[in-house]
Amino acid sequence: MNPSPVSFAEIFWNSARCLFYQQLEKMKQDLDQVKQEIKQDLDQVQQEIKQDLDQVQQEFKQDLDQVKQEFKQDLDQVKQEFKHDLDQAEHEIKQDLANLGEEQRSSFSQAQDQIDEL
């Protein structure tokens, strides 16, 4: 019982088809695995980006708070210097007015003395 050429061809064709479908299934599994790995990598990258963004936002907030604090300190210092300058100017004006009043009294007294002498 020798196999006929047709039955040998059918066996060869069926084997080739079977091997082809096995390879196709293997390629599908490999593709699914690659898709899963890409999805995992993408999820990891998204997580890292989110962490980086959160860190940048936190650093920006800290920097902004520091700038606000420095600005407030500078403004308070300018206010104190202005108040000191204003108080000093007020004191000098009062002193000048007092001296002017003393000079006027002295001039008035001298004028009175001159009138009295006449």
C-alpha positions in Angstrom: 0.0 0.0 0.0 1.9 2.9 -1.2 0.4 6.2 -0.7 -0.9 7.8 -3.8 0.7 11.1 -5.0 -2.6 12.9 -4.3 -2.8 11.7 -0.7 0.9 12.7 -0.2 0.1 16.1 -1.6 -2.9 16.4 0.7 -0.8 15.4 3.7 1.9 18.0 2.7 -0.7 20.7 2.2 -2.5 19.9 5.5 0.8 19.9 7.3 1.8 23.2 5.7 -1.6 24.7 6.5 -1.3 23.5 10.1 2.3 24.9 10.4 1.1 28.2 8.8 -1.8 28.6 11.3 0.5 27.7 14.2 2.9 30.4 13.0 0.0 32.8 12.5 -1.2 32.1 16.1 2.3 32.6 17.4 2.6 35.9 15.6 -0.8 36.9 17.0 0.4 36.1 20.5 3.7 37.9 20.0 1.7 40.9 18.7 -0.6 40.8 21.7 2.5 40.7 24.0 4.1 43.6 22.2 0.8 45.6 22.5 0.7 44.8 26.3 4.4 45.9 26.7 3.7 49.1 24.8 0.7 49.8 27.0 2.7 49.2 30.1 5.5 51.4 28.9 3.0 54.1 28.0 1.3 53.9 31.4 4.7 54.1 33.0 5.7 57.2 31.0 2.4 58.8 31.7 2.9 58.2 35.4 6.4 59.6 35.3 5.2 62.7 33.4 2.5 63.2 36.1 5.0 62.8 38.9 7.4 65.3 37.1 4.5 67.7 36.6 3.5 67.5 40.2 7.1 68.1 41.3 7.4 71.1 39.0 4.1 72.5 40.3 5.2 72.0 43.9 8.6 73.7 43.2 6.8 76.6 41.4 4.5 77.0 44.4 7.4 77.0 46.8 9.3 79.5 44.6 6.2 81.7 44.3 5.7 81.6 48.1 9.3 82.6 48.6 9.1 85.5 46.2 5.9 86.6 47.9 7.6 86.5 51.3 10.7 88.4 50.0 8.4 91.0 48.4 6.5 91.4 51.7 9.7 91.8 53.6 11.0 94.3 51.1 7.7 96.2 51.3 7.8 96.2 55.1 11.3 97.5 55.0 10.4 100.3 52.6 7.5 101.2 54.8 9.7 101.4 57.9 12.3 103.5 56.1 9.6 105.8 54.8 8.0 106.2 58.2 11.4 106.9 59.7 12.1 109.5 57.1 8.7 111.0 57.6 9.1 111.1 61.4 12.5 112.7 61.0 11.2 115.3 58.5 8.3 116.1 60.9 10.7 116.5 63.8 13.0 118.8 61.7 10.0 120.9 60.7 8.8 121.2 64.3 12.3 122.2 65.3 12.5 124.7 62.5 9.2 126.2 63.5 10.3 126.4 67.1 13.5 128.1 66.1 11.6 130.5 63.8 9.2 131.3 66.7 12.2 131.9 69.0 13.8 134.2 66.3 10.6 136.1 65.9 10.2 136.6 69.7 13.9 137.7 69.8 13.3 140.1 66.9 10.1 141.3 68.5 11.9 141.9 71.8 14.7 143.8 70.0 12.1 145.9 68.2 10.3 146.5 71.5 13.6 147.5 73.1 14.3 149.9 70.3 10.9 151.5 70.5 11.3 151.8 74.3 14.7 153.6 73.7 13.1 156.1 71.4 
